[in-house]
Amino acid sequence: MEHVLETWLRASVLAGAKEAVGEQAEDIPDGEVTIRQVRPGDRILDYRILALIGRGGFGEVYRAEHELLRRIVAIKIPHDVGALPALRRSARIQGILDDRGIVRTLEASLRHDPPYVVFEHVDGPSLAELIHRAGPLPWTRALPLLRQIAGSLHHAHEHGFIHGDVKPANVLIEGEAEREQARLTDFGSTSGSHEEEARKAWGLSSSVVLDSRSEVAGTPPYIAPEVVRGEPVDERADVYGFGVLLFEVLTGHVPEGRDLPSDLVPGIPRELDAAFDRCFARRERRAQRFAEIQALFDRAERRRQCRANVRARKPLLAGGLDRRPSGHREVDVPRMAAILAAAALTLILMLVTTH
């Protein structure tokens, strides 16, 4: 009975999410649409374009400044008209979800020339760029970021939304050292587990290309097998992509065969191996929700904290064993022993002489 109730509640959430995003295209212009090319220095309403910062499956992303508010933002402009529905979904989903780990939509207009969506600007590299520059992250640094990403995906799923393209390039990192924060972007999937809509959403991104027989012509490693087969899609597709991301963050490579992260990088705790194993699996044995993965991360975090505490104690212990006043001189033990022996011998001779 509890399982039936949970299934009904989740179906209601998914239906509500679909209604919130909407599949009607009343805000997408009819007829011929022109998309003006922009360059640094150009203006879109109150925004001045500063620089091109990236290209994605839907279009270009620019850093811009709101001239009145002096606020730096990111503006996405689609490549062509075909990208408008996907851009619209991304804008709406990221405008609805309220989570620290999800880049928020600030403003959007698909009727303007060019159509645009304004997002929060994240001052930092993508996770893919970070791995490319620095190589795999130490597990102690990667774990907080992985926990944040999993938490944000769990938040999206609880509100009925599937990301659809979980990969390091769609995670932005802001802050430094212990204050790093992962921010998810490029939500392009549909809501709910509807095969036609899900395949349409993935097909609009650069991740999947379908041929006339509905087979995948080029399949990147982050796409779950059921998506490739054209089966109904649910939250577990994101769990699979997250597993690939986890492996890549820890090892610098996407998974192949049956290797666990610790097989490539010794010292990775078994909890992270277990999390990968529960994500990178056939759908029937894959974790259904991120709560299970977060429980493994919680155990790994306790291990990380213990390790940090031990390292913090070592300098204190070393200092406590060698606390000497300033100006202290080392004692020459052999010389001191010789002096004491000579003194003892002198004392013995004096005693013998007196008797």
C-alpha positions as CSV (number, residue, x, y, z in Angstrom):
1,M,0.0,0.0,0.0
2,E,2.9,2.4,0.9
3,H,4.5,1.7,-2.5
4,V,1.3,2.4,-4.3
5,L,0.8,5.7,-2.4
6,E,4.4,6.7,-3.1
7,T,4.0,5.9,-6.8
8,W,0.8,8.0,-6.9
9,L,2.5,10.9,-5.1
10,R,5.5,10.9,-7.4
11,A,3.2,10.7,-10.5
12,S,1.3,13.8,-9.2
13,V,4.6,15.7,-8.7
14,L,5.7,14.8,-12.3
15,A,2.4,15.9,-13.7
16,G,2.5,19.1,-11.8
17,A,6.0,19.8,-13.1
18,K,5.0,19.1,-16.7
19,E,2.1,21.6,-16.3
20,A,4.4,24.2,-14.7
21,V,6.9,24.0,-17.6
22,G,4.2,23.7,-20.2
23,E,4.5,22.1,-23.7
24,Q,2.4,24.7,-25.5
25,A,4.4,27.1,-27.6
26,E,2.4,30.3,-27.2
27,D,5.5,32.2,-26.3
28,I,7.5,31.0,-29.2
29,P,7.0,33.2,-32.2
30,D,5.2,31.9,-35.3
31,G,6.5,32.2,-38.8
32,E,10.0,33.3,-39.8
33,V,12.3,34.2,-36.9
34,T,15.6,36.0,-37.3
35,I,18.3,35.6,-34.8
36,R,20.7,38.6,-34.9
37,Q,24.3,37.8,-34.3
38,V,25.8,39.7,-31.4
39,R,29.4,40.7,-30.6
40,P,31.1,42.2,-27.6
41,G,29.9,45.8,-27.2
42,D,26.4,45.2,-28.6
43,R,23.4,45.7,-26.5
44,I,20.3,43.6,-25.8
45,L,17.8,45.9,-24.1
46,D,19.6,47.0,-20.9
47,Y,22.4,44.5,-21.2
48,R,25.8,45.2,-22.7
49,I,27.6,42.2,-24.1
50,L,31.1,41.9,-22.7
51,A,32.5,38.7,-24.0
52,L,31.7,35.2,-25.4
53,I,32.3,32.7,-22.6
54,G,31.1,29.4,-24.1
55,R,29.2,27.5,-26.7
56,G,26.7,24.7,-26.1
57,G,24.2,22.5,-27.8
58,F,21.6,25.2,-27.8
59,G,23.6,28.3,-28.5
60,E,26.3,30.8,-27.3
61,V,26.7,32.1,-23.8
62,Y,27.9,35.6,-23.2
63,R,29.0,37.5,-20.2
64,A,27.0,40.7,-20.0
65,E,26.3,43.6,-17.7
66,H,23.0,45.2,-16.8
67,E,24.0,48.9,-17.3
68,L,21.6,50.3,-14.7
69,L,22.2,47.8,-12.0
70,R,25.8,47.1,-12.7
71,R,25.2,43.4,-12.3
72,I,27.2,40.8,-14.3
73,V,25.0,38.1,-15.8
74,A,25.2,35.3,-18.4
75,I,23.1,35.5,-21.5
76,K,22.3,32.6,-23.7
77,I,21.3,33.1,-27.3
78,P,20.2,30.1,-29.5
79,H,22.0,29.0,-32.6
80,D,18.7,28.8,-34.6
81,V,15.0,28.6,-34.3
82,G,15.1,24.8,-33.7
83,A,16.8,25.4,-30.4
84,L,14.0,27.6,-29.0
85,P,11.8,24.9,-27.4
86,A,14.8,23.4,-25.6
87,L,16.0,26.9,-24.5
88,R,12.5,27.6,-23.3
89,R,12.3,24.5,-21.2
90,S,15.7,25.2,-19.7
91,A,14.8,28.8,-18.8
92,R,11.5,27.7,-17.2
93,I,12.9,24.8,-15.2
94,Q,15.8,26.9,-13.8
95,G,13.4,29.7,-13.0
96,I,11.1,27.3,-11.0
97,L,13.8,25.4,-9.1
98,D,15.1,27.2,-6.0
99,D,18.3,25.6,-4.9
100,R,21.8,27.0,-4.2
101,G,23.3,24.4,-6.5
102,I,21.2,25.3,-9.5
103,V,21.9,28.3,-11.7
104,R,18.8,30.5,-11.7
105,T,17.0,32.1,-14.6
106,L,16.7,35.9,-14.1
107,E,14.9,37.0,-17.3
108,A,13.9,35.6,-20.7
109,S,12.3,36.7,-24.0
110,L,11.9,34.4,-27.0
111,R,10.2,37.1,-29.1
112,H,13.1,39.5,-29.0
113,D,15.7,39.6,-31.8
114,P,17.8,37.8,-30.8
115,P,15.8,35.6,-28.4
116,Y,17.7,35.4,-25.1
117,V,17.7,34.0,-21.6
118,V,19.5,35.7,-18.7
119,F,21.0,33.5,-16.1
120,E,23.0,34.1,-13.0
121,H,26.7,34.5,-13.8
122,V,29.0,31.9,-12.1
123,D,32.5,33.2,-11.8
124,G,34.4,30.0,-12.2
125,P,35.3,27.1,-14.5
126,S,33.1,24.2,-15.4
127,L,33.9,20.9,-13.7
128,A,35.1,19.6,-17.1
129,E,37.6,22.5,-17.4
130,L,38.8,21.9,-13.8
131,I,39.5,18.2,-14.6
132,H,41.2,19.1,-17.9
133,R,43.5,21.6,-16.1
134,A,44.3,19.9,-12.9
135,G,43.5,16.2,-13.6
136,P,41.4,14.0,-11.3
137,L,40.5,15.7,-8.0
138,P,41.6,14.1,-4.7
139,W,38.6,12.4,-3.2
140,T,38.8,14.7,-0.2
141,R,38.2,17.7,-2.5
142,A,35.8,15.9,-4.8
143,L,33.4,14.6,-2.1
144,P,31.9,17.9,-1.1
145,L,31.3,18.8,-4.8
146,L,29.7,15.4,-5.5
147,R,27.4,15.8,-2.4
148,Q,26.3,19.2,-3.7
149,I,25.6,18.0,-7.2
150,A,23.6,14.9,-5.9
151,G,21.7,17.2,-3.6
152,S,20.7,19.6,-6.4
153,L,19.6,16.7,-8.6
154,H,17.6,15.3,-5.7
155,H,15.9,18.7,-5.4
156,A,15.0,18.7,-9.1
157,H,13.6,15.2,-9.0
158,E,11.5,16.0,-5.9
159,H,9.9,18.8,-8.0
160,G,9.4,16.5,-11.0
161,F,12.2,17.6,-13.2
162,I,14.9,15.5,-14.9
163,H,18.1,17.2,-15.9
164,G,18.7,15.0,-18.9
165,D,22.4,15.8,-19.6
166,V,24.4,15.3,-16.3
167,K,28.0,15.7,-17.2
168,P,31.0,17.8,-15.9
169,A,30.6,20.4,-18.6
170,N,27.2,21.3,-17.2
171,V,28.5,21.8,-13.6
172,L,30.0,25.2,-12.9
173,I,32.4,25.7,-9.9
174,E,32.6,28.9,-7.9
175,G,34.6,29.8,-4.9
176,E,37.9,28.4,-3.8
177,A,39.4,25.7,-1.5
178,E,37.0,24.6,1.3
179,R,34.3,27.0,0.0
180,E,33.8,25.6,-3.5
181,Q,30.2,25.4,-4.7
182,A,28.9,23.3,-7.6
183,R,26.2,24.9,-9.7
184,L,24.1,22.8,-12.1
185,T,23.1,24.4,-15.4
186,D,21.7,23.5,-18.8
187,F,18.5,21.7,-17.7
188,G,17.2,20.6,-21.1
189,S,15.1,17.6,-20.4
190,T,11.3,17.3,-20.2
191,S,9.4,16.6,-17.0
192,G,8.1,13.2,-16.2
193,S,8.8,9.9,-17.9
194,H,7.2,10.3,-21.3
195,E,9.2,8.6,-24.0
196,E,8.4,10.9,-26.9
197,E,9.1,14.1,-24.9
198,A,12.3,12.7,-23.3
199,R,13.8,11.6,-26.7
200,K,12.9,15.0,-28.1
201,A,14.6,16.8,-25.2
202,W,17.8,14.7,-25.5
203,G,17.7,15.0,-29.3
204,L,17.7,18.8,-29.1
205,S,21.0,18.8,-27.3
206,S,24.3,18.0,-28.8
207,S,24.5,14.8,-26.7
208,V,22.4,12.5,-28.8
209,V,22.0,12.2,-32.6
210,L,19.2,9.9,-33.9
211,D,19.1,8.5,-37.4
212,S,16.0,7.6,-39.4
213,R,15.7,4.2,-37.7
214,S,15.6,5.9,-34.3
215,E,19.0,4.4,-33.4
216,V,21.7,6.4,-31.7
217,A,24.4,7.3,-34.2
218,G,26.8,8.8,-31.6
219,T,26.4,8.0,-27.9
220,P,28.4,9.8,-25.3
221,P,29.2,8.0,-22.1
222,Y,26.8,10.0,-19.9
223,I,23.6,8.8,-21.6
224,A,21.8,5.9,-19.9
225,P,21.3,2.7,-21.9
226,E,17.5,3.0,-21.7
227,V,17.7,6.4,-23.4
228,V,19.7,4.9,-26.2
229,R,17.1,2.2,-26.6
230,G,14.2,4.6,-26.7
231,E,12.6,3.3,-23.5
232,P,10.6,5.5,-21.1
233,V,12.9,7.7,-19.0
234,D,12.8,8.5,-15.3
235,E,15.1,9.9,-12.6
236,R,17.4,7.0,-12.9
237,A,18.8,8.4,-16.2
238,D,20.2,11.2,-14.2
239,V,21.6,8.8,-11.6
240,Y,23.5,7.0,-14.4
241,G,25.0,10.2,-15.8
242,F,26.0,11.2,-12.3
243,G,27.8,7.9,-11.9
244,V,29.9,8.5,-15.0
245,L,30.6,12.1,-13.7
246,L,31.7,10.7,-10.3
247,F,34.1,8.3,-11.9
248,E,35.5,11.0,-14.2
249,V,36.0,13.4,-11.3
250,L,37.9,10.9,-9.3
251,T,40.0,9.2,-12.0
252,G,40.1,11.7,-15.0
253,H,38.5,9.1,-17.3
254,V,35.1,7.9,-18.1
255,P,34.4,4.3,-16.9
256,E,35.1,1.3,-19.1
257,G,34.5,-2.3,-18.2
258,R,34.0,-3.2,-14.6
259,D,36.7,-1.0,-13.0
260,L,35.8,0.8,-9.8
261,P,37.4,4.3,-9.1
262,S,39.8,2.8,-6.5
263,D,41.1,0.3,-9.1
264,L,42.6,3.3,-11.0
265,V,43.3,5.6,-8.0
266,P,44.3,3.7,-4.8
267,G,43.1,5.2,-1.6
268,I,39.6,6.1,-2.7
269,P,37.2,5.0,0.1
270,R,34.9,2.0,-0.5
271,E,31.8,4.3,0.0
272,L,32.6,6.1,-3.2
273,D,33.2,2.8,-5.0
274,A,29.8,1.7,-3.7
275,A,28.1,4.9,-4.9
276,F,29.6,4.5,-8.3
277,D,28.5,0.9,-8.5
278,R,24.9,1.8,-7.6
279,C,24.8,4.5,-10.2
280,F,26.6,2.9,-13.1
281,A,24.4,-0.1,-13.4
282,R,21.5,-1.6,-15.3
283,R,18.3,0.3,-14.6
284,E,16.7,-2.5,-12.6
285,R,19.6,-2.5,-10.1
286,R,20.4,1.2,-10.2
287,A,19.7,3.4,-7.3
288,Q,16.2,4.9,-7.8
289,R,16.8,8.1,-5.8
290,F,19.8,10.2,-4.7
291,A,18.9,9.7,-1.0
292,E,20.6,6.3,-1.2
293,I,23.8,7.8,-2.8
294,Q,23.8,10.7,-0.2
295,A,23.8,8.1,2.6
296,L,27.0,6.6,1.2
297,F,28.4,10.1,0.8
298,D,27.6,10.9,4.5
299,R,29.7,7.9,5.6
300,A,32.5,9.0,3.3
301,E,32.3,12.5,4.7
302,R,32.8,11.2,8.2
303,R,35.9,9.4,7.0
304,R,37.1,12.6,5.4
305,Q,36.5,14.6,8.6
306,C,38.4,12.0,10.7
307,R,41.3,12.2,8.3
308,A,41.3,16.0,8.5
309,N,41.3,15.9,12.3
310,V,44.2,13.4,12.4
311,R,46.3,15.7,10.1
312,A,45.4,18.7,12.2
313,R,46.6,16.9,15.4
314,K,50.0,15.8,14.0
315,P,51.8,19.2,14.2
316,L,50.4,19.7,17.7
317,L,51.7,16.4,18.9
318,A,55.1,16.9,17.3
319,G,55.3,20.4,18.9
320,G,54.3,19.0,22.3
321,L,57.1,16.5,22.3
322,D,59.8,19.1,21.7
323,R,58.9,22.1,23.7
324,R,62.2,23.7,24.7
325,P,63.0,27.2,26.0
326,S,64.7,29.5,23.6
327,G,68.4,29.4,23.8
328,H,68.4,25.7,24.9
329,R,71.6,23.9,24.1
330,E,71.8,20.2,23.1
331,V,73.4,17.9,25.8
332,D,76.5,15.9,24.8
333,V,75.5,12.6,26.4
334,P,78.8,10.7,26.0
335,R,80.8,13.6,27.4
336,M,78.5,13.9,30.3
337,A,78.7,10.2,31.0
338,A,82.5,10.4,31.0
339,I,82.5,13.3,33.5
340,L,80.1,11.5,35.8
341,A,82.2,8.3,35.7
342,A,85.4,10.3,36.5
343,A,83.6,11.9,39.5
344,A,82.4,8.6,40.8
345,L,85.9,7.1,40.5
346,T,87.4,10.1,42.4
347,L,84.9,9.7,45.1
348,I,85.7,6.0,45.6
349,L,89.4,6.7,45.8
350,M,88.8,9.4,48.4
351,L,86.8,6.9,50.5
352,V,89.5,4.2,50.3
353,T,92.2,6.6,51.2
354,T,90.4,7.9,54.4
355,H,89.9,4.3,55.6
